Amino acid sequence: MTDNVITRLLPGGSPDGGMKPMGYIAADAVADGVADERGHMFFTNATGNVNVGVWQCTPCTEEARDYPFDQCCFVLEGTMTITDQSGHTGTYTPGDAFVIPRGFNGSFKMTGDFKNYFITVEPGTKG
């Protein structure tokens, strides 16, 4: 969607269809739990490398290797603890915001249902 209009981000996803299944977390990256993901993409820019949406997931731990894009997140619900490869941790709850840099290695642990708004910036254009 690249219309030149302001888009309201809704925590429930699309006003027409809510949240749909998403598959950002690869099955082999789930260290524990079940990654049942749902979300909605509100905006993608004309070149396809900037995306804005809402995402939710059931409790699980994802092991991230070479995270594929830069991402800014704003937590709406739940708790996520992020641990980097050096063992440093940060815990994020509703109202918190954080940035994940492209190339990040570590883990994302969601101890309950988790929901956030996100902005991703991919390194190139989609083709």
Secondary structure, DSSP 8 states (H G I E B T S, - for coil): ---SS-----TT-BTTTB-EE---S-GGGEEEE---EEEEEEEE-TTS-EEEEEEEE-SEEEEESS-SSEEEEEEEES-EEEEETTS-EEEE-TT-EEEE-TT--EEEEESS-EEEEEEEE-SS---
